[in-house]
Amino acid sequence: VSTTRRRIRIELAYDGTEYAGWQVQSDRRTIQGTLQEVLSRMHGGTPMSVRGAGRTDAGAHARGQVADCEVDTRLDDERLFHALRCLLPADLRAVALRTVSSAFNSRRDAASKTYRYRLDLSAHGDPFLARYALHHAGPFDPDAVSRALALLPGERDWSSFTAGACEIEDRVRRLTEARFTRPTPEEGWFSFTANGFLTHMVRNLVGTLLEVARGKRAPEREEEILEGKDRRLAGPGAPARGLVLWEVRY
Amino acid sequence: VSTTRRRIRIELAYDGTEYAGWQVQSDRRTIQGTLQEVLSRMHGGTPMSVRGAGRTDAGAHARGQVADCEVDTRLDDERLFHALRCLLPADLRAVALRTVSSAFNSRRDAASKTYRYRLDLSAHGDPFLARYALHHAGPFDPDAVSRALALLPGERDWSSFTAGACEIEDRVRRLTEARFTRPTPEEGWFSFTANGFLTHMVRNLVGTLLEVARGKRAPEREEEILEGKDRRLAGPGAPARGLVLWEVRY
């Protein structure tokens, strides 16, 4: 019986509500842990190691997460994809799978990522969006938000917008897109694209922008916050439930 | 201190996933139970009685459920609405509230109701719809479904499509609308309007129609099923998660 050891690239979509984030934890349900468990079952119990492009937070979602893993199976890509889909739970879906070069690294090779953050701007809060959006009631000044967003793109040190516990030394990232769209009066989306993101960066940006939207913070202050390189200058982080890892580009 | 005893009409939208249905149960979280609890808190602990237009199943949802309740409070409608909204959980939203005639009965006075049932027709199953739609993979023949649906409207005995345990003697209801729409290739909706529905009627209709969609059952057999007045003639019930009480008309 011949097997084929090779590296696969898996594209994933998930509702992260019932997961303690991407990263494996010994006693909690995580995206990486669930994938590794399922792949391990397909390999007769051999422990498997799955790498992901973005380490999404507990409760955050993904439309286009990319992961990679070395497998050793007689199944071709199509059958492996089918088997994986049968074993994964309904809130964690594989949407594509293919063999890639053994050198592929979904995390290191990512050229850019896009995160989106959804707002429910309805008067009364849509109960079907309670897991997928932040309900923002009260004032929302789109012009102030636009002015603040326009100040963000560029290669900058994002220390003021990262988690206090962030251990990464180099906090410079190049943000290429920061915008807000409102496809319907009740639906708002922030969208951020960068060559990389720091822990909680998007949630802290959104929390700060929502203070701008409410008129509690002048849009022009975004620059000061960035220059101060101090987390205390920015607003509170927005909850994870509105956050979606939208796309990873290579 | 003066209070105002009066009857109010409340319009509700809810994600029913984490409720054991509409009807109050001593040891489980239900829609009616949650409403009664919150209203009781607003009345210093006095037990409250809430009536609803439709007794939705465990896991089924509502966009336009209507309920009524006698209250005794100094708060006017606007303040009562606000207080209720503050106390209800995010997955159970009051969307309107007003005082009505003391004779109003949301259940008995309903002239017609519309239920919709959502299908996820995407190839891989959208994880964000796992709670709100049935993922239907494989063949879906829209023409066969249309032919079957066309046979349904009319004043009929729906015994073949009701739950085995249904204790209602009169099983005749007038169905005025039975259609299927597909706003996008991946999104399918059944829609049924009638002057009343029997227990599990919509779910059993959908389950049977999905067998028609798969080519496992001839569309013309719908009439035979109805005439047989025997639950065993129809297909299996579709799961509650795709079902939404869409609108109640008075």
Chai-1 contact restraints between the chains, C-beta under 6 A:
chainA,res_idxA,chainB,res_idxB,connection_type,confidence,min_distance_angstrom,max_distance_angstrom,comment,restraint_id
A,A13,B,P127,contact,1.0,0.0,6.0,A-B,restraint_1
A,Y14,B,P127,contact,1.0,0.0,6.0,A-B,restraint_2
A,D15,B,P127,contact,1.0,0.0,6.0,A-B,restraint_3
A,D15,B,F128,contact,1.0,0.0,6.0,A-B,restraint_4
A,A90,B,A130,contact,1.0,0.0,6.0,A-B,restraint_5
A,D91,B,P127,contact,1.0,0.0,6.0,A-B,restraint_6
A,D91,B,A130,contact,1.0,0.0,6.0,A-B,restraint_7
A,R93,B,H124,contact,1.0,0.0,6.0,A-B,restraint_8
A,R93,B,G125,contact,1.0,0.0,6.0,A-B,restraint_9
A,R93,B,P127,contact,1.0,0.0,6.0,A-B,restraint_10
A,V95,B,H124,contact,1.0,0.0,6.0,A-B,restraint_11
A,H124,B,R93,contact,1.0,0.0,6.0,A-B,restraint_12
A,H124,B,V95,contact,1.0,0.0,6.0,A-B,restraint_13
A,G125,B,R93,contact,1.0,0.0,6.0,A-B,restraint_14
A,P127,B,A13,contact,1.0,0.0,6.0,A-B,restraint_15
A,P127,B,Y14,contact,1.0,0.0,6.0,A-B,restraint_16
A,P127,B,D15,contact,1.0,0.0,6.0,A-B,restraint_17
A,P127,B,D91,contact,1.0,0.0,6.0,A-B,restraint_18
A,P127,B,R93,contact,1.0,0.0,6.0,A-B,restraint_19
A,F128,B,D15,contact,1.0,0.0,6.0,A-B,restraint_20
A,A130,B,A90,contact,1.0,0.0,6.0,A-B,restraint_21
A,A130,B,D91,contact,1.0,0.0,6.0,A-B,restraint_22
